[in-house]
Amino acid sequence: MQPQSLKSANHSLIGSLMVLVAAVALSSKAIIVKLAYVYAVDASTLIALRMAFSAPFFIGLALWAHISAATLKISKYDGWMLALFGALGGYGPMLLDFAGLQYVTAGLERVILFLYPAIVIFFSAILFKKHIGKREWFALVITYVGVALAVGHELSLTKSGSADTLLGAGLVFASAVLYAAYLVYSGWAIPRIGSTSFTAYTMLAAALASGVHYASTSHNISVWHLPMQVYWLSLLMAVVATVLPAILLNAGIHRIGSNKSSLVSSIGPVSTILLAYVFLGEHITWLQLGGTGLVLIGVLTISMAKK
């Protein structure tokens, strides 16, 4: 292999690993949310705490980006777009997803939320005329077969026709659509703005949006009078399921693009199942194990793809 080809392959592999770690870290969010809901905290309060604990990290990241010589200049237009997509593409999917988790199980939430790779690919094809290659089609199919096997057992146990289940499923699907739009935009905007600046400013915009929403709505329990366990869970969610995946995901997108990033992220539902087994005591079936293997094959296929 030529040095340039080897360098390109390593670049792609590192990007894929970044997205993979981000997906696993992000998948812990559903587990933490379910643990927090035991204490009767509502969705907007939990998100406000998550983003409040996350904000100092992103402020530091923004300051670091500002003083970095490699930081690209952000135009006024880019600034408005960062604010808009931070609020709509950052906070919007969170709010819809957290609200949906009040009505559906973590497994069902994952399978609906991870419809977004297909949405990303079609958005990219329609808006940016991006070609969908055979390798991407193969990886898309095999990862979704794996996801279907992994969550199929749980879906079969879900009561069909339940108004709460339909409401929760609709909220999570809307979250997936908004998140897909965010990924498509980020794949175009990050090269213009830079990974660090994009991550810092969009997440700070999301934090501001969560604070405004919390302050403008009523709540059964004040944010100052919650059980201590809720604060610790929110801090854990801020570090492990917010700051870490946001940084790694955007850096990975910069290396391998939004299409491949969305496919690698398909490991999320399987990692959620494994985390639910460890922390929530949920059982793992042979169908879920088979799904895990297929998803890993799909991830490997993407990792070996040329950039």
Steps between C-alpha positions, in 0.01 A plus 500: 500500500630846407584738791225740394246217480609368839470848649152538352393158633630584849324837485173325413547233766567756773191694395290184510630413847418852622142464380478148647608612848267800474208269413565268796538794740186661364305176533549514877268801499183289479613292798580807709169664407306190604687494832423869555130463417466278808514826698210660307707773334352639176674511162574874479643509853725203433626652174559837668715330765685299237581810298582712805763247605623479140522875439836562679668240278368664184585851621858381551495339155372824344774703669763252385366518145500880514869525587609220268694620199342226288145614571309606191328837493127483573285735293185666627295258290686202648438638849125518447499152349694362796245650739207371296631147461614488862147578614308299241752226418658473845227570753200405285592131457592475869165635616300274268710197589482554877126558477460180299699300756226569752266279295716236329775262608867572436512221238205634304641852521828381350348320203286800408777754559740301286286542195703820458790352293258426216353848538852651490591313183185604319526861622860508373404344167215747446660819632867451408473243217726258689535158340400197707766236428463122506713471814274747682188316384647170620598645838162670536311180431711275721503740794124544484447125483718479810308776674170333411617170649637670811180686585245269337436303816423811700278640229298179504429558869385860450124543523373612160231764482596664827444875484805564718719276284384670181560843653848404617586342166388812316710725723812286452447483123477880485824509698664272241395726212637813670822323592546378142463857375758610758747235380454594136561867578797423722668301222484813285569760770789344693754541216394867475507574874720235654409202717588664832311825440198319359478269800549774760260757361217265399504330840505835681202607290326177598580567867356851476187366331454240775534768769249730331252216457535389861457855633190561287313186608359373830629194686372280781837507679745792495842433354642597842304237693563180308646185658881497503500194273348709219788750515762223490325328210476832315871563552581151373279556197669836436851356496453153350192542281535866393849651504698192395274389211448856372874555465575159354201493265573834337870417469406166344259665255780730394713195414252261335191708414141494624386197297765263635474650850128427510563139400775443758269650763258213436688311774301716745192277541714194569714681756181621666383140533831401660495797738138428590600143585777622733324792668128426468508120516339450159560161337696447178358249251670304223328728250664797665842330493455418130406861436811615682720295268336635185525860618870453576552362147329809361718727714814319379387541140473876549835517683679339204332723244720750318434861587 
